[in-house]
Amino acid sequence: MGCFHSKTFHLLSPDSKQQEPLPLPEDPKQLATNPDPSITGDQLDIPVFREFPLNELRAAANGFSSEFIVSESGEKAPNVVYRGKLKDNRLVAIKRFSNLSWPDPQQFLSEASMVGKVRHKRLVNLIGCCAEGDERLLVAEYMPNDTLSKHLFHWEKQPLPWEMRVRIAYYIAQVLDHCDTQDRKIYHDLNAYRVLFDEEGDPRLSSFGLMKNSRDGKSYSTNLAYTPPEFLRTGRVIPESVIYSFGTVLLDLLSGKHIPPSHALDLIRGENLLLLMDSSLEGQYANEDAAVLVELASKCLQYEAKDRPVVKYLLTAVEPLQKQKEVQSVVSSHTLMGLSKTPVPLPILLSPLGKACVRMDLSAVHEVLLKTGYRDEEGAEKLSFQEWTQQVQDMLNTKKFGDIAFRDKDFNNAIDNYTKLVSLMSVPSGTVFVRRALSYLMVEQAELALRDAMQAQVCLPEWPTAFYMQALALSKLGMESDAQDMLNDGANFEAKKQNSWRHPS
């Protein structure tokens, strides 16, 4: 069954005239995929940063078994990352530093705790550390869907689509901007291995890069051809080095392969953009959009650090591409990444509404709701409408104006009238909530649509339409797994209803 059945909601009672707002589900997985970039830090469901005892982390990673290694360089790397499971069954990533990296345990703990204070939904957040004996360990959230390097250079199913590449660039810029405001201006060795994908397929930047690989900060693991020029000269990383590395990641996203920055700049100067662009992206992007990212990469890769843009510029350059309809989070990262779970088979005899919701066809849903009207509410709805005839004419007019606006696809006006109607009704109407939910979806307010669909479910607990509308809203919010659950629930109730017609008791 769906994930909201056990929630407690405050609803309109027959004696109530005011509607209390329904809270959205407080599922950390759902909060993590909220498309609102303002949600950061304290609003994330992340454990408080703490020190772990060594024996707990050793047990979590099965004695630091080689079978638990998830870093792509394996045991050969100086710092190895393991998958681990804590006592509370939470999966984590555990980074184990070499013995010589941090001789002073207090220095390590101080640095780790500073990184642990940085929180962002686009960051693979640090949740703990350990410094016992010769061991120096960091503990972060676990990302189950591999690195950008694997999806970009070693893909098995499909190349990353253009929309996803733009999203990755934008999300990285968001994190870097947040870190900049948190006075963590240095990100060490930003590259395609540092970008990981969470359970929903959303890209996140590893928090490990916010901490130096050693106390002196002189380690830089990428190929020298991709290393910021100033690091080669001085052995030090500066804030502008992060911008240079962002430029190399942009090259990766644009080309789908490793191109040394010097060679890429030659191609850009010679306007040989077709040689730079990934051929698998052909037909997926507008030339002017590609030109924006190419120009941004060129600015980031300037030899002199002073000639590179600031972090905020990265956001302002990429954000307009993100605002295009097809690039918005309406299409979930899970789908763009080709990670969609195999749908559970649905009953064959779906209603027209069920079929429209499976296709996520909002126009078809609108047509079905118009034809259905209020008849699915059966006796309870008739009673409430009978009450209306005994009340003020304003209620009837409000319903009439709302229905006309809904019919005419004037969805903002429909929302206004249905909102007024809800406040006037003594008995809540599931149909009104469903119509307002679709209206919210049509004006791209999926969170409010989800609330209304949940209200409709409480009005009519086994009404397939209420579940289908929740599925539409969840899909718009990028919560594909939960949307599939709701589709299944709606289909099951629909099948149950059809069986009751065939086999009346």
C-alpha positions, -999 to 999 in steps of 0.1 A, spaced: 0 0 0 10 36 -3 32 54 22 7 79 36 -20 56 51 -6 57 86 -4 95 88 -27 115 110 -44 144 94 -64 174 108 -95 177 87 -127 195 84 -153 181 108 -190 187 101 -190 214 127 -159 231 114 -157 260 90 -119 264 88 -96 241 70 -63 233 88 -34 228 64 -23 192 58 14 187 64 34 171 36 49 137 44 80 141 66 99 114 48 137 123 46 138 108 11 111 131 -1 126 162 16 159 154 -1 142 157 -35 123 189 -29 130 211 -59 132 242 -37 169 251 -36 164 273 -5 160 242 17 194 236 33 210 228 66 187 226 96 157 215 75 174 183 64 167 150 83 204 143 90 218 130 123 238 154 144 275 151 136 293 130 162 323 110 170 320 72 164 339 46 184 363 27 162 348 -7 171 314 4 157 328 16 124 350 -15 121 319 -37 126 299 -16 102 324 -22 74 329 -59 83 364 -53 97 372 -30 67 369 -59 44 380 -54 8 345 -66 -3 330 -35 13 352 -10 -7 332 13 -29 358 38 -40 366 32 -76 404 31 -72 400 2 -48 426 -7 -22 454 10 -43 442 45 -33 459 62 -3 424 69 11 398 42 8 360 45 10 339 16 24 302 9 25 290 3 61 258 -4 80 254 12 114 236 -4 144 204 14 134 207 -1 99 216 32 83 239 28 53 270 50 54 302 57 35 333 54 56 365 71 44 397 57 58 428 79 56 463 65 55 482 65 88 505 94 79 478 118 66 467 132 100 493 124 127 475 148 152 441 133 161 429 166 176 437 185 143 417 158 124 387 160 148 387 198 146 388 198 108 361 171 105 338 188 129 340 220 109 331 202 77 303 184 97 286 218 103 280 223 66 246 210 55 229 211 22 204 189 3 228 188 -27 257 177 -5 266 141 6 265 153 42 292 143 68 276 127 99 306 117 119 343 109 123 367 88 144 403 93 155 415 64 176 450 51 176 463 54 140 428 53 125 414 85 109 378 79 96 351 101 82 314 89 80 290 103 54 256 95 40 256 66 16 249 72 -21 237 40 -38 238 50 -75 275 54 -83 295 84 -94 293 108 -123 324 93 -137 307 59 -140 275 73 -156 294 96 -179 323 76 -191 314 39 -183 277 38 -189 260 5 -196 223 13 -202 222 48 -217 243 80 -219 233 108 -196 207 130 -214 213 168 -218 187 177 -192 205 156 -165 239 171 -174 225 206 -170 209 196 -137 243 182 -124 261 215 -133 234 235 -115 233 214 -84 271 215 -81 270 252 -84 243 254 -57 265 234 -33 296 255 -40 277 287 -35 263 274 -2 298 264 9 311 298 -1 285 314 22 295 290 50 331 302 47 342 268 33 355 283 1 380 255 -6 368 223 -22 396 199 -28 400 180 -61 365 186 -76 360 160 -103 335 135 -117 344 110 -89 332 135 -63 297 137 -77 275 109 -66 238 100 -70 214 93 -42 185 69 -40 163 92 -61 190 96 -87 197 132 -77 234 143 -80 251 153 -48 286 166 -42 307 146 -17 315 163 16 348 145 16 361 172 -8 355 199 18 382 183 40 419 181 30 433 147 22 461 154 46 469 181 72 491 200 48 465 199 20 491 191 -6 475 160 -21 457 163 -54 446 130 -69 435 138 -104 457 137 -135 481 166 -137 465 177 -170 434 186 -150 451 202 -120 447 239 -115 479 257 -128 485 275 -94 486 241 -76 513 229 -99 533 261 -92 527 264 -54 513 231 -42 484 250 -27 447 252 -34 429 286 -34 392 294 -39 398 301 -76 412 266 -80 376 253 -73 363 274 -102 390 258 -125 380 223 -114 343 232 -120 353 241 -155 369 206 -160 336 190 -148 317 211 -173 340 198 -200 333 162 -189 295 169 -190 297 186 -225 320 161 -241 312 128 -223 349 120 -222 382 132 -206 395 162 -226 425 180 -212 416 216 -206 444 229 -228 430 209 -258 394 219 -250 404 256 -250 421 251 -284 388 236 -297 368 265 -282 390 292 -297 389 275 -330 351 273 -327 352 235 -333 323 230 -309 311 199 -327 344 182 -319 339 191 -283 303 181 -278 293 145 -269 278 130 -301 252 111 -281 236 144 -272 228 153 -308 193 168 -311 188 171 -274 199 207 -269 197 242 -284 229 255 -298 227 287 -277 223 266 -245 254 246 -253 273 278 -262 264 292 -227 281 262 -210 310 262 -234 317 299 -227 313 293 -189 338 264 -191 362 287 -210 359 314 -183 365 289 -155 396 274 -172 416 307 -175 452 302 -166 453 332 -143 432 327 -112 421 363 -111 405 360 -146 381 333 -135 345 341 -124 333 339 -88 311 311 -75 279 332 -77 285 337 -114 283 299 -119 248 299 -106 236 329 -126 250 313 -158 235 279 -154 202 287 -137 184 301 -168 190 267 -185 175 250 -155 143 271 -158 134 257 -192 103 236 -189 119 204 -200 149 208 -176 128 215 -145 125 188 -117 91 179 -132 111 151 -148 127 132 -120 164 125 -119 155 89 -114 139 89 -148 166 109 -165 192 86 -151 174 55 -164 171 42 -128 133 38 -127 123 8 -108 103 -19 -127 67 -9 -123 44 -33 -105 19 -47 -130 -13 -29 -129 -48 -44 -133 -58 -47 -170 -92 -31 -165 -81 4 -156 -107 32 -160 -100 60 -184 -88 81 -154 -64 53 -143 -50 50 -178 -45 88 -180 -27 89 -147 -4 60 -157 5 82 -187 8 113 -165 -15 130 -191 -29 160 -172 -51 171 -201 -68 137 -203 -72 137 -165 -90 171 -168 -114 157 -194 -122 127 -173 -129 148 -142 -152 170 -162 -172 141 -174 -173 124 -140 -185 155 -122 -195 148 -86 -212 114 -90 -183 94 -75 -191 108 -41 -224 90 -40 -248 94 -11 -226 115 11 -222 141 -17 -259 143 -24 -265 150 13 -240 178 14 -254 193 -18 -290 191 -3 -276 211 26 -263 237 2 -298 244 -11 -308 254 24 -279 277 29 -268 310 14 -269 314 -24 -232 324 -22 -222 288 -17 -240 277 -48 -226 305 -69 -191 299 -57 -193 262 -67 -208 273 -101 -180 298 -107 -154 273 -97 -168 246 -120 -170 270 -149 -134 281 -144 -123 245 -141 -142 236 -173 -127 265 -192 -92 257 -180 -90 290 -160 -71 271 -133 -61 301 -111 -97 313 -110 -108 277 -102 -84 276 -73 -97 308 -59 -134 297 -61 -128 262 -48 -107 276 -19 -136 299 -10 -160 269 -14 -140 247 10 -142 274 37 -180 276 33 -189 239 32 -200 221 63 -191 187 48 -158 185 28 -161 174 -8 -135 150 -22 -144 161 -57 -137 197 -49 -103 187 -34 -95 166 -65 -104 194 -89 -84 219 -69 -55 194 -68 -55 192 -106 -57 230 -109 -27 233 -87 -8 208 -109 -17 228 -140 -1 259 -124 29 239 -112 22 239 -75 27 202 -69 31 204 -31 -4 220 -27 -18 195 -52 -5 167 -30 -21 181 0 -55 183 -17 -52 148 -31 -45 136 5 -76 155 17 -97 138 -9 -84 104 2 -95 111 38 -130 122 25 -133 90 6 -107 65 19 -111 39 -10 -116 63 -38 -92 55 -67 -93 90 -80 -77 103 -47 -48 79 -50 -43 86 -87 -41 124 -80 -15 117 -53 5 97 -78 4 127 -103 15 151 -76 43 128 -63 56 123 -98 57 160 -103 77 163 -71 102 137 -84 91 110 -60 87 83 -86 88 53 -62 60 67 -40 41 78 -71 42 42 -84 29 30 -50 -1 53 -52 -8 42 -88 -8 6 -75 -31 15 -46 -56 33 -69 -56 5 -94 -62 -21 -66 -91 -1 -52 -104 2 -88 -101 -36 -93 -119 -41 -60 -147 -18 -71 -150 -36 -104 -151 -70 -87 -179 -58 -64 -199 -48 -95 -194 -82 -111 -200 -102 -79 -225 -82 -57 -230 -96 -22 
